[in-house]
Amino acid sequence: MDQVARLSLAEPASVDPDRLAQLYERFGAQRGEDLVCRAMEELAFRLGQAGRLYEAGDRLELRRCAGILAALADEIGMTALRRVAESVALCIDSADAVALSAVLARMARVGERSLYAIWDLQDLTI
């Protein structure tokens, strides 16, 4: 083994600005912004909770947490985070501990980047 490959963990966030625009159209600017901010707070909480549940070995509650995360992410257009959260549930269902560990790490990375991306989008006029 003479060569070692270094894998890049950089992964762009995927935020659907059209989904945000739909929320703002449907609920108005102020209420839409309130909904997005509350969803972002809940997502941040759930991302931290997922790590704690994994460490505690509570797979059932972790699966429920990932489902809530996926639904929240979908609601505000975080498509990549939704897909990764759904993958967490699949790993739990298939009892694949190695994949679960990797996907949880990915969910944390994508979640953080998605929160920053949507925060940046809120600074734009929708």
Buried (B, 14 or more C-beta within 10 A) or exposed (E): EEEEEEEEEEEEBBBBEEBBBBBBEEBEEEEBBEBBBEBBEBBEEBBEBBBEBBEEEEBEBBBBBBBBBBEBBBBBBBBBBBBBBBBBBBBBEEEEEEBBEEBBEBBBBBBBBBBEBBEEBEEEEB
